[in-house]
Amino acid sequence: MPEADPRFQQAVDLFNRHEWYAAHDVFEEIWHETSDPERRTLQGILQVAVAQLHLQRGNTRGATILFGEAMGRLKRPGTPDFGLDLESLCTCVSERLRLLQLDQDPETCTVPSLRLRS
């Protein structure tokens, strides 16, 4: 159960502070120690963090690709949510992806965050 790992909360906190690179590193450590289907969730979250990093660096093509791949993983039936509101995350990522595909600025909408499921 990755969410029981103390590094998981650290990674969530980094993600929510928009420290994309650091969040990626911690999630990746856990990802290497995990198997599917939990691994799929972690990879989707990792891809969102890296997409955000690409946006910061002006690589909209890379961000578009990774947002799309993340959506494919996070919306797949049977994907564990670790108590996180993945639906809310996917809604945000979907809107950012839509704006990128329309060659518009994704920064005009909500920044991805990892909230607890209510």
SEKOL-256344 format. One line per field, with one value per atom (N, C-alpha, C): x, y, z; atom name. Coordinates in nm, 4 decimals, always signed. Layout:
xx <- [X:...];
yy <- [Y:...];
zz <- [Z:...];
atom <- [CA:...];
//
This chain:
xx <- [+0.0831:+0.0000:+0.0885:+0.1100:+0.1975:+0.1556:+0.0243:-0.0201:+0.0208:+0.0597:+0.1064:+0.2542:+0.3237:+0.4654:+0.4769:+0.5595:+0.5727:+0.6176:+0.6881:+0.7318:+0.6137:+0.5043:+0.3869:+0.3310:+0.3110:+0.2586:+0.3568:+0.4853:+0.5873:+0.5724:+0.5543:+0.5392:+0.4118:+0.3023:+0.1760:+0.1955:+0.2621:+0.2858:+0.3701:+0.4737:+0.5579:+0.4761:+0.3945:+0.3085:+0.2166:+0.1547:+0.0594:+0.1266:+0.2576:+0.3330:+0.3926:+0.3561:+0.4008:+0.5513:+0.6072:+0.7489:+0.7550:+0.7302:+0.7081:+0.8265:+0.9463:+1.0639:+1.0850:+1.0770:+1.0957:+0.9844:+0.8603:+0.7481:+0.7701:+0.8143:+0.8429:+0.9446:+1.0527:+1.1587:+1.1076:+1.0283:+0.9792:+0.8764:+0.7820:+0.6854:+0.7580:+0.8632:+0.9349:+1.0019:+1.0560:+1.1158:+1.0121:+0.8927:+0.7858:+0.7425:+0.7308:+0.6888:+0.7794:+0.9100:+1.0047:+0.9821:+0.9202:+0.8995:+0.7579:+0.6803:+0.5384:+0.5066:+0.4004:+0.3554:+0.2132:+0.1664:+0.0315:-0.0714:-0.1850:-0.2345:-0.1908:-0.1342:-0.0912:+0.0155:+0.1008:+0.2086:+0.1505:+0.0389:-0.0267:-0.0707:-0.1271:-0.1696:-0.0494:+0.0554:+0.1753:+0.2332:+0.2341:+0.2879:+0.2026:+0.0714:-0.0153:+0.0128:+0.0283:+0.0586:+0.1958:+0.2924:+0.4265:+0.4193:+0.3395:+0.3290:+0.2676:+0.1739:+0.1174:+0.2267:+0.3054:+0.4132:+0.5132:+0.5510:+0.6482:+0.5865:+0.4584:+0.3909:+0.3954:+0.3719:+0.3786:+0.5197:+0.6189:+0.7581:+0.7853:+0.7341:+0.7486:+0.6852:+0.5675:+0.5020:+0.5883:+0.6465:+0.7335:+0.8511:+0.8957:+1.0126:+0.9744:+0.8438:+0.7984:+0.7825:+0.7865:+0.7729:+0.6263:+0.5441:+0.4017:+0.3750:+0.4555:+0.4360:+0.4564:+0.5643:+0.5909:+0.4814:+0.4341:+0.3256:+0.1980:+0.1675:+0.0468:+0.0518:+0.1646:+0.1805:+0.1649:+0.2326:+0.2290:+0.0936:+0.0270:-0.1082:-0.1996:-0.1888:-0.2706:-0.2427:-0.1145:-0.0778:-0.1251:-0.1120:-0.1572:-0.3066:-0.3820:-0.5277:-0.5617:-0.4915:-0.5155:-0.4940:-0.3933:-0.3648:-0.4631:-0.4852:-0.5661:-0.7146:-0.7632:-0.9058:-0.9357:-0.8338:-0.8538:-0.9312:-1.0350:-1.1126:-1.0219:-1.0486:-0.9724:-0.8450:-0.8237:-0.7047:-0.7243:-0.6361:-0.6502:-0.6337:-0.7065:-0.6977:-0.6191:-0.5767:-0.4981:-0.5661:-0.6988:-0.7710:-0.7693:-0.7138:-0.7058:-0.8247:-0.8592:-0.9674:-0.9100:-0.8937:-0.8365:-0.9311:-1.0605:-1.1573:-1.1339:-1.1121:-1.0842:-0.9525:-0.8514:-0.7230:-0.7418:-0.8161:-0.8387:-0.9182:-1.0125:-1.0889:-0.9949:-0.9071:-0.8103:-0.7154:-0.6608:-0.5663:-0.6354:-0.7576:-0.8335:-0.8515:-0.8816:-0.8986:-0.7660:-0.6585:-0.5264:-0.4912:-0.5184:-0.4915:-0.5745:-0.7008:-0.7888:-0.7334:-0.6921:-0.6369:-0.5085:-0.4230:-0.2995:-0.3309:-0.4279:-0.4645:-0.5245:-0.5819:-0.6376:-0.5343:-0.4093:-0.2997:-0.3313:-0.3939:-0.4245:-0.3443:-0.3418:-0.2608:-0.3286:-0.2682:-0.3285:-0.3200:-0.2396:-0.2267:-0.3505:-0.4448:-0.5690:-0.6674:-0.6348:-0.7239:-0.6502:-0.7179:-0.6667:-0.5396:-0.4483:-0.3249:-0.3573:-0.3039:-0.3318:-0.2931:-0.3766:-0.3457:-0.3967:-0.3441:-0.3836:-0.4586:-0.5891:-0.6726:-0.7248:-0.7582:-0.8193:-0.9610:-0.9987:-1.1346:-1.2310:-1.3421:-1.4381:-1.5521];
yy <- [-0.1176:+0.0000:+0.1253:+0.1838:+0.3009:+0.4151:+0.4329:+0.5450:+0.5304:+0.4087:+0.3870:+0.4247:+0.4430:+0.4794:+0.6280:+0.6640:+0.8047:+0.8947:+0.8369:+0.9150:+0.9575:+0.8807:+0.9129:+1.0489:+1.0734:+1.2032:+1.3150:+1.2857:+1.3846:+1.4217:+1.3209:+1.3449:+1.4239:+1.3897:+1.4626:+1.6089:+1.6329:+1.7704:+1.8482:+1.7864:+1.8515:+1.8833:+1.7892:+1.8079:+1.9279:+1.9337:+2.0408:+2.1766:+2.1762:+2.3022:+2.3381:+2.2601:+2.2808:+2.2635:+2.1806:+2.1449:+2.0162:+2.0342:+1.9215:+1.8263:+1.8791:+1.7931:+1.7091:+1.7741:+1.7020:+1.5995:+1.6369:+1.5429:+1.4218:+1.4478:+1.3395:+1.2435:+1.2978:+1.2124:+1.1204:+1.1737:+1.0918:+0.9896:+1.0331:+0.9367:+0.8268:+0.8637:+0.7643:+0.6590:+0.7009:+0.6040:+0.4981:+0.5442:+0.4527:+0.3678:+0.4299:+0.3619:+0.2420:+0.2596:+0.1499:+0.0292:+0.0528:-0.0540:-0.1118:-0.0722:-0.1050:-0.1836:-0.2622:-0.3342:-0.2901:-0.3298:-0.2936:-0.3606:-0.2978:-0.1763:-0.0477:-0.0579:+0.0620:+0.1390:+0.0658:+0.1271:+0.2194:+0.1797:+0.2592:+0.3950:+0.3965:+0.5223:+0.6133:+0.5574:+0.6366:+0.6920:+0.6109:+0.6581:+0.7723:+0.7624:+0.8706:+1.0009:+0.9925:+1.1119:+1.1663:+1.0776:+1.1179:+1.1932:+1.1433:+1.2058:+1.3456:+1.3651:+1.4985:+1.5930:+1.5475:+1.6317:+1.6688:+1.5722:+1.5996:+1.6895:+1.6715:+1.7608:+1.9043:+1.9221:+2.0561:+2.1134:+2.0287:+2.0709:+2.1138:+2.0375:+2.0747:+2.2115:+2.2350:+2.3647:+2.4785:+2.4577:+2.5606:+2.5917:+2.4922:+2.5079:+2.5425:+2.5631:+2.6047:+2.4931:+2.3680:+2.2534:+2.2086:+2.2795:+2.2472:+2.1130:+2.0754:+1.9454:+1.8308:+1.8381:+1.7362:+1.7308:+1.8489:+1.8545:+1.7915:+1.8207:+1.7658:+1.6137:+1.5600:+1.4138:+1.3508:+1.4072:+1.3475:+1.3630:+1.4768:+1.4897:+1.3821:+1.3587:+1.2564:+1.1174:+1.0850:+0.9531:+0.9372:+1.0439:+1.0388:+1.0112:+1.0794:+1.0589:+0.9132:+0.8560:+0.7172:+0.6219:+0.6489:+0.5628:+0.5879:+0.7145:+0.7474:+0.7189:+0.7191:+0.6946:+0.5476:+0.4664:+0.3245:+0.2579:+0.1820:+0.1135:+0.0261:+0.0287:-0.0532:+0.0129:+0.1389:+0.2096:+0.2525:+0.2081:+0.2457:+0.3968:+0.4534:+0.5992:+0.6413:+0.5468:+0.5749:+0.6767:+0.6863:+0.7833:+0.9246:+0.9375:+1.0682:+1.0893:+1.2127:+1.2482:+1.2536:+1.1357:+1.1285:+1.1858:+1.1823:+1.2398:+1.3905:+1.4575:+1.6013:+1.6299:+1.5480:+1.5634:+1.5474:+1.4454:+1.4198:+1.5324:+1.5911:+1.7036:+1.8204:+1.8495:+1.9580:+1.9289:+1.8086:+1.7703:+1.7714:+1.7245:+1.7232:+1.8644:+1.9593:+2.0984:+2.1559:+2.1264:+2.1744:+2.1143:+1.9874:+1.9199:+1.9815:+2.0077:+2.0690:+2.2046:+2.2859:+2.4177:+2.4059:+2.3128:+2.2922:+2.2502:+2.1613:+2.1145:+2.2260:+2.3278:+2.4435:+2.5553:+2.5254:+2.6222:+2.7443:+2.7175:+2.8222:+2.7987:+2.8967:+2.8921:+2.8107:+2.6967:+2.6147:+2.6799:+2.7842:+2.8508:+2.9339:+2.9424:+3.0156:+2.9313:+2.8049:+2.7202:+2.6688:+2.5903:+2.5397:+2.4573:+2.4721:+2.3928:+2.2578:+2.1482:+2.0167:+2.0087:+1.9411:+1.9167:+1.7775:+1.7258:+1.5951:+1.6162:+1.6049:+1.6229:+1.4865:+1.4802:+1.3587:+1.3464:+1.2237:+1.1967:+1.2251:+1.2899:+1.3213:+1.2211];
zz <- [+0.0000:+0.0000:+0.0000:-0.1145:-0.1222:-0.0303:-0.0092:+0.0739:+0.2204:+0.2633:+0.3999:+0.4152:+0.3051:+0.3052:+0.3420:+0.4399:+0.4784:+0.3619:+0.2677:+0.1510:+0.0654:+0.0708:-0.0109:+0.0283:+0.1576:+0.2021:+0.1692:+0.1812:+0.1437:-0.0042:-0.0893:-0.2331:-0.2632:-0.1952:-0.2130:-0.1738:-0.0612:-0.0160:-0.1171:-0.1694:-0.2706:-0.3956:-0.4383:-0.5557:-0.5335:-0.4168:-0.3876:-0.3672:-0.3433:-0.3357:-0.4722:-0.5734:-0.7119:-0.7268:-0.6405:-0.6517:-0.7333:-0.8627:-0.9538:-0.9606:-0.9705:-0.9857:-0.8602:-0.7438:-0.6173:-0.5958:-0.6279:-0.6143:-0.7040:-0.8266:-0.9203:-0.8612:-0.8053:-0.7515:-0.6413:-0.5497:-0.4375:-0.4867:-0.5716:-0.6261:-0.7046:-0.7766:-0.8570:-0.7691:-0.6546:-0.5615:-0.5231:-0.4882:-0.4480:-0.5675:-0.6837:-0.8070:-0.8370:-0.8173:-0.8442:-0.7532:-0.6383:-0.5402:-0.5457:-0.6444:-0.6498:-0.7762:-0.7712:-0.8907:-0.9253:-1.0444:-1.0877:-0.9974:-0.9796:-1.0436:-0.9739:-0.8514:-0.7794:-0.8577:-0.9244:-1.0035:-1.1114:-1.1696:-1.2744:-1.2201:-1.0996:-1.0378:-1.0164:-0.9587:-0.9329:-1.0622:-1.1678:-1.2950:-1.3508:-1.3382:-1.3847:-1.3102:-1.1791:-1.0993:-1.1380:-1.1546:-1.1992:-1.3313:-1.4236:-1.5548:-1.5459:-1.4532:-1.4339:-1.3832:-1.2865:-1.2329:-1.3421:-1.4242:-1.5306:-1.6381:-1.6663:-1.7618:-1.7105:-1.5818:-1.5235:-1.5337:-1.5122:-1.5270:-1.6710:-1.7667:-1.9079:-1.9343:-1.8779:-1.8973:-1.8438:-1.7254:-1.6670:-1.7591:-1.8316:-1.9191:-2.0628:-2.0862:-2.2182:-2.3202:-2.2751:-2.3649:-2.3680:-2.4442:-2.4473:-2.5137:-2.6113:-2.6768:-2.5774:-2.5007:-2.3992:-2.2948:-2.2536:-2.1545:-2.2094:-2.3342:-2.3969:-2.3999:-2.4414:-2.4494:-2.3105:-2.2113:-2.0780:-2.0102:-2.0304:-1.9756:-2.0344:-2.1649:-2.2301:-2.1761:-2.1603:-2.1070:-1.9626:-1.8834:-1.7438:-1.7367:-1.8213:-1.8225:-1.8543:-1.9501:-1.9867:-1.8702:-1.7899:-1.6751:-1.5603:-1.5279:-1.4103:-1.4288:-1.5517:-1.5774:-1.6088:-1.6144:-1.6447:-1.5301:-1.5624:-1.4573:-1.3700:-1.2414:-1.1478:-1.0978:-1.1349:-1.0891:-0.9439:-0.8525:-0.7113:-0.6939:-0.5982:-0.5802:-0.4564:-0.3740:-0.2533:-0.1618:-0.1690:-0.0879:-0.1452:-0.2664:-0.3315:-0.4248:-0.4459:-0.5379:-0.6797:-0.7386:-0.8734:-0.9781:-0.9495:-1.0431:-1.0578:-0.9465:-0.9486:-1.0211:-0.9938:-1.0627:-1.2132:-1.2538:-1.3966:-1.4621:-1.3905:-1.4446:-1.4745:-1.3815:-1.3989:-1.5147:-1.5168:-1.6225:-1.7587:-1.7631:-1.8878:-1.9433:-1.8553:-1.8989:-1.9484:-1.8788:-1.9224:-2.0585:-2.0744:-2.2013:-2.3135:-2.2864:-2.3870:-2.4312:-2.3358:-2.3693:-2.4514:-2.4149:-2.4909:-2.6343:-2.6497:-2.7834:-2.8683:-2.8031:-2.8737:-2.8876:-2.8485:-2.8526:-2.7658:-2.6499:-2.5535:-2.4259:-2.3394:-2.2178:-2.1077:-2.0684:-1.9626:-1.8249:-1.8123:-1.6829:-1.6486:-1.7413:-1.7138:-1.6330:-1.6092:-1.5289:-1.4053:-1.3269:-1.2004:-1.2194:-1.1251:-1.1240:-1.0587:-1.1139:-1.0550:-0.9074:-0.8305:-0.6894:-0.6521:-0.5447:-0.4934:-0.3627:-0.3699:-0.2512:-0.2053:-0.0775:-0.0253:-0.0788:-0.1057:-0.1531:-0.0385:-0.0701:+0.0377:+0.0399];
atom <- [N:CA:C:N:CA:C:N:CA:C:N:CA:C:N:CA:C:N:CA:C:N:CA:C:N:CA:C:N:CA:C:N:CA:C:N:CA:C:N:CA:C:N:CA:C:N:CA:C:N:CA:C:N:CA:C:N:CA:C:N:CA:C:N:CA:C:N:CA:C:N:CA:C:N:CA:C:N:CA:C:N:CA:C:N:CA:C:N:CA:C:N:CA:C:N:CA:C:N:CA:C:N:CA:C:N:CA:C:N:CA:C:N:CA:C:N:CA:C:N:CA:C:N:CA:C:N:CA:C:N:CA:C:N:CA:C:N:CA:C:N:CA:C:N:CA:C:N:CA:C:N:CA:C:N:CA:C:N:CA:C:N:CA:C:N:CA:C:N:CA:C:N:CA:C:N:CA:C:N:CA:C:N:CA:C:N:CA:C:N:CA:C:N:CA:C:N:CA:C:N:CA:C:N:CA:C:N:CA:C:N:CA:C:N:CA:C:N:CA:C:N:CA:C:N:CA:C:N:CA:C:N:CA:C:N:CA:C:N:CA:C:N:CA:C:N:CA:C:N:CA:C:N:CA:C:N:CA:C:N:CA:C:N:CA:C:N:CA:C:N:CA:C:N:CA:C:N:CA:C:N:CA:C:N:CA:C:N:CA:C:N:CA:C:N:CA:C:N:CA:C:N:CA:C:N:CA:C:N:CA:C:N:CA:C:N:CA:C:N:CA:C:N:CA:C:N:CA:C:N:CA:C:N:CA:C:N:CA:C:N:CA:C:N:CA:C:N:CA:C:N:CA:C:N:CA:C:N:CA:C:N:CA:C:N:CA:C:N:CA:C:N:CA:C:N:CA:C:N:CA:C:N:CA:C:N:CA:C:N:CA:C:N:CA:C:N:CA:C:N:CA:C:N:CA:C:N:CA:C:N:CA:C];
//
